[in-house]
Amino acid sequence: MYNKKLHQLLEQAYKKFNTPDFIANDPISIPHSFSKKQDIEITAFWISMIAWGNRKSIINSGNYLVELMDGAPHQFITQHKEVDLKRFENFKHRTFNYTDTLYFIEFLKQHYQKNKSLETAFSRHFKKDAPTVEQALIGFHNDFFSLDFAPQRTRKHVATPLRNSTCKRLNMFLRWMVRESKSGVDFGLWKKISPSQLLCPLDVHVDKKARALGLLLREKTDWQAVLELTDNLRTFDKADPVKYDLALFGMGESHS
């Protein structure tokens, strides 16, 4: 569906919104406050999983979460004692509560006891030449809820393509970790997943703008819609289609 004018519009919007100025008012500002890889991963994952509601409330919740982890997420996750967990009783973001928090902490603790990076929780589930990260998302979800005491209620916070979810928050997290951004918005810390395999996070702003531009025709906003939108974005940049998430989100939000 290549369209030269649309390509130019997307490139202009990408350059406009893919700047350090974007960081301060976005939840990505929280992982950006760290330099240690594991601290970035932990905060980026957790912040993206609670990323619903307005951005200010997400940032406030994220900052409180970091404060509860003594400003050192990886150290807290791997070295905390049982008594330290009680302080999280008051942490809540929308429907994300104490039960969910305790499970997130335990999963991350067990993962980092065996792995140096959260990347392996995704990369081990798909082939290097896979067209997209779909199998990585499915595998991660299965791994995440593989602990015997995984609460049923927590499943709503970590999506999977098998439920036909858009997996917006997971796709956003992977964008942050995988894409290298000269402007410094995305981190580009993970190398086992290619930017070409990423899928576009489909939030309300991106969905609305993509439909207005004819990039998304499917009526339902579901997993198939994510695949359709990303396929269309590949016609403009096969190696890095999800860079246009920043363009569509920026255009969509500024006109909302």
C-alpha angles and dihedrals in degrees: 000000000000113000119178096207092049090048090053091048092051093047092050092049091047091054091046097051102029094082136111087256088071092062102065097063097037130082088244086076089079099062086040088066090069133070101189111094096226092048089053092048095048096047093041091051095046095043092049091049091056094040101127126108124036118335094243093058091047090052091048091051091046094052091049090050091052089048090053088053090055092250090289108088100177093046091048094046093051101035108031122122126224092257090059092065095069091075089070093065090098096046111108136150116185103303095345105107146166094288091054092045094054091050093049090051093049094047092049091046093053092044096051091047087067104025136048094212139031087228092084090060086068107025096055091064101062141045121257091240095048111133093229142005092256095116090045090057092047092047093047092051091051091048093046092056096038095100112106095239098045106150115236090221093059092062091080090065097058113050132207133198087232088074089050089245120155087233087215096165096046091047089050091050091051090048090055093049101040109034118083110217121193088204089056099240095120120042106221091204097139121074104174091074121059124223087233089065096053122108126219117261104237110210126158094271094048092044093051095045094044090054092047090054094046093247092120123041103161110111096218122067097224143114092295089053089055090052092047094049093046092048089054092047089053089066087067098041118005094182096049112016096155093064084085090065086080090050096048094042092049094048093043095049095045090055097042 
